[in-house]
Amino acid sequence: MSIKLDEKDQAILQLIQENSKLTANQIAKKVNAPITTVFAKIKRMEELGIIKQYRAIVSPEKLEMGTAAFILAAVSYTTTKPDGSLISQRDVAEEIARFPQVQEVHIITGDWDLLVKLRAENVDAVGKFVVDNLRLIRGLEKTLTCMVFETVKETTSLPLMLRRNEKKALKT
């Protein structure tokens, strides 16, 4: 289900994505709207689930978690659970997601079944996690670990303010 956002909604959402600590008054001034309108629009977007959460984005390097890795994982489709049913991609993904150092788990298509984003203090910690934790998960067949040398872009923001001619270009 697609939810329509007007230009003010998009402007407000863009500002919140950039800095969720902005007050409604600060946002109202930036989008040239009454504070009551801003409050109502934010509340509506929260209720519709457009705004899911507010959170801090922390520096992994400052917290000694500066090493990132992406891990491709393959699921064995012949492994059974204790009840006799087959283990699925989702079962393995949910098990992997329980580890605190795992930031993302995606069920994907192609030669691999899962894509995992991991943060750790160093390469040795990534290796230890893969060998001592990940590879022991029931139903996991094999993994391929890709170490990140440098991150050029990493964001949680979605592009909202598309100009009309950009929208037309996307449709063609």
HELIX and SHEET records of a PDB file:
HELIX    1   1 GLU A    7  GLU A   18  1                                  12    
HELIX    2   2 ALA A   24  VAL A   31  1                                   8    
HELIX    3   3 ILE A   35  GLU A   47  1                                  13    
HELIX    4   4 GLU A   61  LEU A   63  5                                   3    
HELIX    5   5 GLN A   89  ALA A   97  1                                   9    
HELIX    6   6 VAL A  123  ASP A  132  1                                  10    
HELIX    7   7 LEU A  134  LEU A  136  5                                   3    
HELIX    8   8 ARG A  164  LYS A  171  1                                   8    
SHEET    1   A 4 VAL A 102  ILE A 107  0                                        
SHEET    2   A 4 LEU A 114  ALA A 120 -1                                        
SHEET    3   A 4 THR A  67  VAL A  75 -1                                        
SHEET    4   A 4 LEU A 140  MET A 147 -1                                        
END                                                                             
